[in-house]
Amino acid sequence: MTVLRIQQGLVRGIELDDVVVWRGIPYAQPPVGKLRWLPPQPPLPWAGTRDADRFAARSVQLRQGSAFPLRPESAEATDDPTRVSEDCLYINVCAPKSGGRELKPVLFWIHGGGFHTTSGPAFVGDGSQFARDGIVVVTFNYRLGALGFLYLGQLLGPEYETSGTCGLQDQIAALRWVKDNIEAFGGDPSRVTIAGNSAGAKSVSSLLAAPSASGLFRRAISQSGGQHVADRTMASRLAHRFLHKAGLDRKNAASLLRLEADQILAAQVALGTGVQATWIWRPSVDGIVLPSEPLTALSGAVANGVDMIAGTNSNEAATYDILDRSAAEQAPRVIKDIFGPDAESFWIDYRSSRVGSEDRNIWRAAMGDERYVVPTIRLLDAQSKHASVWRYRFDCQGHLPADFKGGHGTEMPFVFKLAPEKLKPASRAMAQQMHMAWASFIQGAAPMAPGLPRWPLYDALERQTMIFDDVPRVESDPNRREREQWDNRALLESPWWTEAQLGGSS
């Protein structure tokens, strides 16, 4: 059946081979006009049958062309990267065409993009690969950049106290929609796994800690994530810088509510663009949606019993450095800021395990650890006290040039079974195993697949880790000496680039 009744009315999807998809269903009211920078409101009902055959507009962001040609009938072709709007709170569902009356587990996919770009279907389409495993897949858009994460409580008053978590609140509203409606699509609201890559994975840690998300999911997958939030001081400083870029000051800050979306985007872009904007935007610890930092909350068992897969890639910073050659060059200053007089001993350890490597590769290793590996280890350490967790590391080169081996995001085609056919046989076999392990976990079991070594549970003593390479293997505490360098160190709570590099310090 492509026509279903949900709480808001009838929706008509489309059949695609062995799956049925519904695209562009509103899960909240458009966050425009008086609702800008306010919590998402429940969606309004409609009369008649709503066609759900195309993805909705992306959240406001820099418009970009498609990276590669797409077939007109493909899922990605209807996710137009040039179509952006404040009216972006829409959800998509992909379900198996058949499979009986038994409700199926749900994958709730949270897209990455540094909290300032891309969309729910970006890089994954409808998620039909998991639907073919008997899983109902949900993707969605949420508010990004300034419209999703600009803290305005100190400028516009108590009504806007949670404006710095609008994007996170959108994610929670989408989860509530799933709880209320997913059964109509054949999904089991009691078996929801939240998952994401990059900013989506960092959202996972915030959702685990958010009281209003409690009970809306059972399991979690974090691909290159960890804690990523702003404290009140950091969020307030960013708001004042944004205000200046918008040509306003504290006295006329209310004019933000009347600016056109393009004007807001222009001020956002003035603070940083491209790769350098990746870590400017993030949820703020507002004491309401996020009462405390996620790691603090997780250590206190706020997500007790929520099992998790979490991991990183072996060369995360390579992707950033290839896209922007200034990325790795920030390493000497960043490490000096974190380690102070111990910075030289830090570099000795990193060089000793990479004898003969040029400085740029050593810088990349350190920066990838700072931004993803160490935050993920801390997430694993916190949650492993209260649930079953599994750690992985992705090392495979796949079909990409050698410089991308283990780079940020390179695991995505393997997880979603979209790896190119030209992969060598060993890589193709591993891609199948990785996808099947994820599907096994979403279905409620331990992550496993035929031919994959037994994947032991992670704990802070042994730190057992599944290494996904052409020949998968398990290691205990990989790169232990480097990992120990970071123990008890406060991480950089800012982008790698300075304010002056990004767009001025005003």
C-alpha positions in Angstrom: 0.0 0.0 0.0 1.5 3.3 -1.0 -1.4 5.3 0.6 -1.3 5.4 4.4 -3.0 7.2 7.1 -0.9 9.0 9.7 -1.9 11.4 12.4 -1.9 14.4 10.1 -3.8 12.8 7.2 -3.3 10.5 4.2 0.1 10.3 2.4 0.8 8.6 -0.9 4.3 7.2 -1.5 5.9 5.6 -4.5 7.0 2.0 -5.2 10.7 1.5 -6.2 11.5 -2.1 -7.0 11.3 -3.9 -3.6 10.8 -0.9 -1.4 8.2 1.8 -0.9 9.2 5.4 -0.1 7.4 8.4 1.2 9.3 11.7 0.9 8.8 15.2 2.2 6.2 14.6 5.0 6.1 17.6 7.4 7.0 16.5 11.0 6.6 20.1 12.3 5.2 23.4 11.3 7.4 25.6 9.1 9.8 27.4 11.5 9.3 30.8 9.7 7.9 34.2 10.7 7.0 34.2 14.4 8.4 30.7 14.8 12.0 31.5 13.7 14.5 30.5 16.4 11.7 29.0 18.5 11.0 25.3 19.3 9.4 23.2 16.5 5.6 23.1 16.7 3.5 20.0 15.9 2.6 19.6 12.2 -0.9 20.7 11.1 -3.3 18.2 9.5 -4.3 18.3 5.9 -7.3 17.4 3.8 -7.2 14.8 1.1 -4.2 12.7 0.2 -0.7 14.3 0.2 1.7 13.2 -2.5 5.0 12.2 -0.9 7.1 11.6 -3.9 9.9 14.2 -3.7 12.3 15.3 -1.0 11.7 18.7 0.5 14.0 21.7 0.3 17.2 21.6 2.4 17.7 23.9 5.3 19.1 27.3 4.5 22.7 26.9 3.3 25.0 27.8 0.5 23.5 26.4 -2.7 25.8 23.9 -4.4 25.8 21.9 -7.6 25.6 18.1 -7.6 29.0 16.4 -7.2 28.2 13.8 -9.9 25.5 13.2 -12.5 22.3 11.5 -11.2 19.7 9.5 -13.1 16.4 11.4 -13.2 14.6 8.5 -11.5 17.1 8.1 -8.6 16.3 9.1 -5.1 19.2 11.6 -4.9 18.0 13.4 -8.1 15.0 14.7 -6.2 17.2 16.0 -3.4 18.1 19.2 -5.2 21.1 20.8 -3.6 20.1 24.2 -5.1 16.7 24.2 -3.4 17.0 25.6 0.1 14.4 27.1 2.5 13.6 28.0 6.1 10.6 25.7 5.5 12.7 22.6 5.8 11.2 20.4 8.6 10.3 17.3 6.5 10.8 13.6 7.0 11.2 10.7 4.6 10.5 7.0 5.1 11.6 3.9 3.2 10.1 0.5 4.0 10.3 -3.0 2.6 7.5 -3.7 0.1 6.7 -7.0 1.7 7.5 -8.9 4.9 4.4 -9.7 6.7 2.6 -8.0 9.5 5.4 -8.1 12.1 6.7 -4.6 12.9 10.2 -3.9 11.8 13.1 -2.2 13.5 13.7 1.4 12.6 16.9 3.2 11.5 16.7 7.0 12.3 19.5 8.5 10.2 20.8 12.0 11.2 22.8 13.6 8.4 26.2 15.2 8.9 27.6 18.4 7.3 29.1 20.3 10.1 25.7 21.6 11.3 25.7 24.0 8.3 25.2 22.0 5.1 23.7 18.9 3.3 20.5 17.1 4.0 18.8 13.9 5.2 19.1 12.0 1.9 22.6 13.3 1.0 24.9 10.3 0.4 22.3 7.7 1.4 19.3 8.4 -0.8 16.2 6.6 0.6 18.3 4.1 2.6 16.8 1.3 0.6 19.8 -0.9 1.2 18.8 -1.3 4.9 15.1 -1.6 3.9 16.0 -4.7 1.9 17.3 -6.1 5.2 13.9 -5.7 6.8 14.5 -2.3 8.4 12.3 0.8 8.1 14.6 3.8 7.3 13.9 7.4 8.3 15.8 10.4 7.1 15.0 14.1 7.6 16.1 17.7 7.5 16.7 19.9 10.5 17.6 23.6 10.9 21.3 24.3 10.2 23.8 27.1 10.8 22.6 30.2 12.5 18.9 29.3 12.1 19.5 26.1 14.0 22.2 26.9 16.5 22.4 30.6 17.2 22.0 31.3 20.9 19.9 34.5 21.3 18.6 34.3 24.9 21.0 37.1 26.1 19.9 39.3 23.1 16.2 38.7 22.7 15.1 37.5 26.1 13.8 34.3 27.8 11.5 33.3 24.9 14.7 32.5 22.9 16.6 30.8 25.7 16.7 27.5 23.7 17.4 29.0 20.3 20.9 27.6 20.4 19.4 24.1 20.3 16.7 24.6 17.6 18.4 22.1 15.3 18.6 19.5 18.1 15.0 20.2 19.0 14.1 19.5 15.4 15.8 16.1 15.7 13.8 15.4 18.8 10.5 16.5 17.1 11.3 14.1 14.3 11.8 11.3 16.8 8.5 12.1 18.4 6.9 12.0 14.9 8.4 8.5 14.5 7.0 7.4 17.8 3.5 8.6 16.8 3.5 7.5 13.1 6.1 4.9 12.2 3.8 1.9 12.9 1.7 3.0 9.9 4.7 2.3 7.7 5.4 -1.1 9.4 8.0 0.2 11.8 8.3 -0.7 15.5 8.4 2.5 17.6 9.9 0.6 20.5 12.9 -0.5 18.3 14.4 2.7 17.0 18.2 3.1 16.5 19.5 6.6 16.1 22.6 6.9 13.9 24.7 9.5 12.1 28.0 10.4 10.7 30.1 13.5 11.6 27.7 16.2 12.8 25.0 13.5 12.8 27.1 11.4 15.1 27.9 14.3 17.3 24.1 14.8 17.4 23.8 11.3 18.7 25.8 12.2 21.8 23.5 15.2 22.5 20.4 13.1 21.9 21.6 10.5 24.4 21.9 13.3 27.0 18.7 15.3 26.2 15.9 14.6 28.7 13.2 15.2 26.1 14.7 12.5 23.8 14.6 9.9 26.6 12.6 6.8 25.6 12.3 7.8 21.9 15.1 5.3 20.9 16.7 2.1 22.1 20.1 1.9 20.4 22.6 4.3 18.9 25.4 4.4 16.3 28.0 7.1 16.2 30.3 7.3 13.1 33.0 9.8 13.8 31.3 11.7 16.5 31.7 12.4 20.2 30.7 15.4 22.3 30.4 18.7 20.4 28.6 21.5 22.2 29.1 25.1 23.2 28.9 26.5 26.7 27.0 29.7 27.4 30.1 31.9 27.1 31.1 30.4 23.7 27.5 30.6 22.4 27.1 34.2 23.5 30.4 35.3 21.9 29.4 33.7 18.6 26.0 35.5 18.8 27.7 38.9 19.2 30.0 38.2 16.3 27.1 37.1 14.1 25.2 40.2 15.1 28.1 42.4 13.9 28.3 40.5 10.6 24.6 41.1 10.1 25.2 44.9 10.5 23.4 45.1 13.8 24.2 45.7 17.5 22.7 44.7 20.8 20.2 47.7 20.7 18.6 46.6 17.5 19.2 42.8 17.8 15.4 42.2 17.4 15.8 43.1 13.8 17.2 39.6 13.3 13.7 38.4 13.4 12.8 40.5 10.3 15.9 39.7 8.2 15.4 37.7 5.0 16.9 34.2 5.1 19.5 35.2 2.6 20.7 38.0 4.9 21.0 35.6 7.7 23.0 33.2 5.5 25.2 36.1 4.4 26.1 36.9 8.0 26.7 33.2 8.7 29.0 32.9 5.7 31.0 36.0 6.8 31.9 34.0 9.9 33.4 31.1 7.9 32.7 29.0 4.9 33.5 25.6 3.5 35.6 23.2 5.5 36.6 26.0 7.9 32.9 26.5 8.9 32.6 22.8 10.0 32.9 23.4 13.7 31.5 26.9 14.1 27.9 25.7 14.7 26.9 23.3 17.4 24.2 22.9 20.1 24.6 25.0 23.2 24.3 23.7 26.7 21.2 25.8 27.6 20.3 24.2 30.9 16.9 23.2 29.4 17.2 21.0 26.2 20.8 20.2 27.2 21.0 20.6 31.0 24.7 19.6 31.0 27.5 18.5 28.7 26.7 15.1 27.2 29.7 13.3 28.7 28.8 14.5 32.1 25.2 13.3 31.7 26.2 10.0 30.2 28.7 9.3 33.0 25.7 9.8 35.3 23.7 7.0 33.5 21.2 9.3 31.8 21.2 6.9 28.9 21.3 3.7 30.9 20.7 0.6 28.8 21.1 2.3 25.4 23.5 0.0 23.5 25.8 1.7 21.1 28.3 1.2 18.2 30.8 4.0 18.0 34.0 4.5 16.1 36.2 6.6 13.8 38.3 6.3 10.7 42.0 5.9 10.8 42.9 9.2 9.1 40.0 11.5 9.7 41.8 14.8 9.1 43.0 13.7 5.7 39.7 14.6 4.1 39.7 18.1 5.5 43.3 18.7 4.6 42.7 17.5 1.0 39.7 19.9 0.7 41.5 22.8 2.4 45.3 22.6 2.5 45.5 24.9 5.5 43.7 22.3 7.8 46.7 20.2 8.9 48.9 23.3 9.1 46.9 24.4 12.1 48.2 21.4 14.1 51.4 23.0 15.7 49.3 25.8 17.2 46.4 23.7 18.2 48.6 21.1 19.9 50.5 23.9 21.6 47.2 25.4 22.9 46.2 22.0 24.4 49.5 20.6 25.6 51.5 23.7 26.4 55.0 22.8 27.5 54.3 19.1 26.9 53.7 19.7 23.2 57.2 18.5 22.2 56.9 15.2 24.0 53.5 14.8 22.3 55.1 15.1 18.8 57.9 12.7 19.8 55.3 10.0 20.4 53.4 10.7 17.2 56.6 10.7 15.1 58.0 7.5 16.8 54.9 5.5 15.5 55.2 6.9 12.0 58.9 6.8 11.3 59.7 8.3 7.9 56.3 10.1 7.6 56.4 13.7 6.5 55.2 16.3 8.9 51.8 16.8 7.1 50.8 13.2 7.7 51.8 13.5 11.4 49.8 16.7 11.7 46.8 15.0 10.1 47.0 12.1 12.6 47.0 14.5 15.6 44.2 16.6 14.3 42.0 13.6 13.5 42.5 12.3 17.0 41.8 15.7 18.6 38.5 16.2 16.7 37.1 12.7 16.4 39.1 9.8 18.0 39.6 11.2 21.5 36.0 12.5 21.7 34.7 9.1 20.6 36.8 7.2 23.1 35.5 9.5 25.9 31.9 8.8 24.6 32.6 5.0 24.7 34.2 5.2 28.1 31.2 7.1 29.5 28.5 4.9 28.0 30.2 1.5 28.5 29.6 1.9 32.2 25.9 1.7 31.6 25.2 -0.3 28.4 26.8 -2.7 25.9 29.0 -0.8 23.5 31.2 -1.8 20.6 34.1 0.2 19.1 35.3 0.1 15.5 38.0 1.8 13.4 37.7 2.1 9.6 41.0 1.7 7.8 40.1 0.8 4.2 41.2 2.7 1.1 38.4 1.3 -1.1 38.3 2.8 -4.5 39.7 6.2 -3.5 43.3 7.6 -4.0 45.7 6.5 -1.3 45.7 9.9 0.3 42.1 9.4 1.3 42.7 6.0 3.0 40.7 6.1 6.3 39.6 9.7 5.7 36.6 11.3 7.3 33.4 10.0 5.7 35.0 7.3 3.7 33.1 4.6 5.6 29.7 5.8 4.4 29.5 3.8 1.1 30.5 0.7 3.0 27.8 1.1 5.8 25.1 1.9 3.2 26.2 -0.8 0.8 26.9 1.8 -1.9 30.6 1.0 -2.5 31.5 1.0 -6.2 31.6 -2.2 -8.0 35.2 -1.6 -9.0 36.3 -2.3 -5.4 38.8 -5.2 -5.3 37.2 -8.4 -4.0 38.5 -8.2 -0.5 37.2 -4.6 0.0 33.8 -5.6 -1.5 33.6 -8.5 0.9 34.4 -6.3 3.9 31.8 -3.7 2.7 29.2 -6.5 2.9 30.3 -7.5 6.3 30.3 -3.9 7.7 26.7 -3.3 6.3 25.5 -6.6 7.7 27.0 -5.9 11.2 25.2 -2.6 11.3 21.9 -4.3 10.2 22.4 -6.9 12.8 22.8 -4.3 15.5 19.7 -2.3 14.3 17.7 -5.5 14.5 18.6 -5.9 18.1 21.5 -8.3 18.2 25.2 -7.9 18.6 27.0 -6.5 15.5 28.0 -9.6 13.5 28.3 -10.9 9.9 29.4 -14.1 8.2 33.2 -14.2 8.0 33.6 -11.2 10.4 35.7 -12.0 13.5 33.7 -12.0 16.8 33.3 -8.4 17.8 34.0 -8.2 21.6 32.4 -5.6 23.8 34.3 -2.5 24.6 35.5 -1.5 28.0 37.9 1.1 29.3 40.4 -1.6 30.3 40.9 -3.7 27.2 39.4 -1.2 24.6 38.7 -4.0 22.1 38.3 -2.5 18.7 37.1 -4.0 15.4 39.4 -2.8 12.6 37.5 -2.7 9.3 40.1 -3.2 6.5 40.3 -5.6 3.6 40.9 -8.3 6.2 38.9 -7.3 9.4 40.6 -7.9 12.7 40.2 -7.1 16.4 42.9 -5.1 18.3 43.1 -4.1 22.0 43.6 -0.4 22.6 45.1 0.5 19.1 47.6 3.4 19.2 47.6 3.2 23.0 50.7 5.4 23.5 49.1 8.2 21.5 45.7 7.7 23.2 47.4 8.1 26.6 48.8 11.5 25.6 45.3 12.8 25.6 44.2 11.5 29.0 42.9 14.3 31.3 43.5 16.9 28.6 40.8 19.5 27.8 40.1 19.5 24.1 39.9 22.5 21.9 36.4 24.0 22.2 36.5 25.9 18.9 37.3 25.4 15.2 40.8 24.6 14.2 41.2 28.0 12.6 41.4 31.3 14.7 38.6 33.9 14.5 40.9 36.2 12.5 41.4 33.4 9.9 37.7 32.6 9.7 36.3 36.1 9.3 37.6 38.6 11.9 37.4 38.7 15.6 34.7 41.4 16.0 
